[in-house]
Amino acid sequence: MDAQPSSGDRREIRISHADRERAAERLQRALSEGRITLGELEERLAVVYAARFGADLVPPLADLPGDPLDLRTEQLSTPVGPPTVLRGGMGSLRRVGNWEVPARLRVQSSMGSVVLDFCDATLSHPVIEVELQLGAGSARLLVPDDATADLDEMVTAMGSVRTKVSGRAAQGHPHFRVYGRAGMGSVTVRRRYHFAGRHF
């Protein structure tokens, strides 16, 4: 019989800023409930913000009620590895219909528009990272009705960033992390509009 792999054999997944913020929110709640002191909060927050892996977040949360942050890697972080790169020049770049969405996307476009429609796509990962590197063009991301999207790390020079969906991840629902830089164009994340049997 083959030996079962130990927990030490499992590949550790690096956590994100959102993961650390989720842990920090739990500690703040513990302070308001009287479970820890202000001094303990400061000590534990230092550990949280220095954390690199999910296991690093367990000690400061281990004596609080419930599973320490529910640290399942598929909920917290996208897989480590190079992103799938989509490149567009002056023309438009579109991904619509039933396409397989990778865990990480990097979209590079100088002047053309970008449309990524995830509504009919196959979403095999609970968290999807989309890095946008845009020049003068705009990007529109259409997400499923139950999806959430965090755009806090998206930066624009002269354009705008708009979202019409919640930024707070919800367990069991697809979550998008959209970040990067845009020059003069806008970045919009929304659900699809439905009118007279059509969607757009």
N, C-alpha and C positions, 0 to 999 in steps of 0.2 A: 504493500500500500504506500502510495506516495505521501510524503510528509506535507502537511499543510503549511503554507507560508506564514511566518510570524508577522506581527504588526510592524516589526522593525524592517521587514523586507519590502514594505509598501512604499511606493514613491510619494514623497511629500509634495504637496501642491502649495505654491506661494499664494498668500492672501493679498487682497486688494485694499485700497483706502476704504471702500464701502464696508468690508469685513471688519476693519478696525473700528469704524464708526458704529457699527452694530454692537460690538462688544462694549464700546464706551457708553452707548445709550443704556445698556443693561446695568452698567456700574452706576450711572447717574440715577437710575430708577431704584437701585438697591440703597443708595444714599437717602433718597426721599422716603423710602420705606423704613429707614432706621436700622437697616441690616449692617451697614458699615459706617465708619466715621469719615469725616472729611480728610483726615490724614491718610486713612486706608485708601480712600478714593484716589488721592494724588499718587500714592505708591503704585496702585494697580493700573492707573492710566499710563504711567510711565512704561510699564511692562507691555501694555496693549499697543501703544504707539511705536514701540521698538520691535514688535512681533513681525516675523517674516513668514511663518508657517502656521497652519491651523493649530498644531499642537502647542505653539507658544501662547495661544490665547486661553488654554484650559486652566493653568494654575490660578490666574487672577479671578476666575469665575467658578472654580471647583466647589467652593463652600456655599454657593448661592443655590436657591431652589431650582430644580429642573436640570436637564442635560446641559452641560456647559456650552451654551450658545447654539446647541444643535449643530455641531460642527461637522456636517457631512460635506465632503469636498465637492460633490457635484452641485450642492446648493451655493457654495461660497465662491468658487473660483472656476474660471475657464481653464482648460488643459494647457500645460506648458508646451511651447513649441512655436514655430514660425507661423505667422498668419497667412491666409490666402489673400493674394494681392489682386485687386481689380484696377486696371489702368484705363483712363480715358484722356483724350487730348482736348481738341476743340469741339468734338461732337458729343452727343449725349451718351451716357452709360446707364444701362437699364438691366435690372434683374427682376423679372416678374414671373407669375405663374408658379408651377410646382418645381422648385429648385431646391437642392440640398444645401442648407446653410451651415457653413463651418462654425466652429466655436469662436474663431477669431477672423476678422475681416480687416484688411487695410485697403482703403479706397483712395486712389490718387487721380485727380483731375485738375487740369490747368484752367480751362475756360468753359468746358461743357457742363451741362446739367447732369445730375445724378439722381436716379430713382431706384430705390431698393424697396420692393414690395414683399414683405414677409408673410402676408396674410394667407396665401395658399402654399407657402413653402413648407418644406419638411424641417422642423426644428427639433433636432436630436439632442440639443444641449439646453439645460435649464437657464444658463447664462451665456449671452452672446456679446462679445466685444466688437465694436465697430470703430475703427480709427479712420477719421476723415482727414485727408490732406488736400485741401481745395484752394484753387486760385481765385478766379473771378466768377466761377460758376456757383450754382446753388445745389443743395442736396435735399431730397425729400424722402423720408423713411416712413413707410406705412406698416404699422404693426397690428397684430391680432387684437381683438376687442379685450381680451383678458390680460394683455401684456403690460408691462411697466418699462420705463426707460429713464435712466439717469444721464443727464447731460451736464452735470456740474463741472466736468473737466473739458468741456468744449470751449475753445477760445476763438473769437473772431476779431479781425482788425477793423473793418468798416461795415461788416454785415450784421446779421442778427441771428439769434438762436431762439427758436420757439418750440415749445412742446405742449401737447394737449392731452398727455397721459400722465398718470402718476409716476413719480420718480422712486417711490418706495417699493422695494422688491417684496413679493408675496409668495410664500411657499406654494409650489405646485403650479405656478404661472410663469411663462417665459419672461425673462428680464434682459433688457438690453443696456449695455454700458457704452455710451457714445462719447468719444473724446477726440481730440486732435485740434487742427487749426484750419480756419477758413479766412480768405482774404476779403473779397468784396461781396461775396454771395451770402445768402441766408441758408440756415440749416433748420429744417422743420421735421418734427416727429409727431405723427398723428395716426388716428385710426382711419380706415377707408370711409369715404362718404358713400351713401346709398341713395339713389334717386331713380324712380321709375324702372326698377328692376336692374339698374346698372350700378356699377361701383367705380369709384375713381379716387 
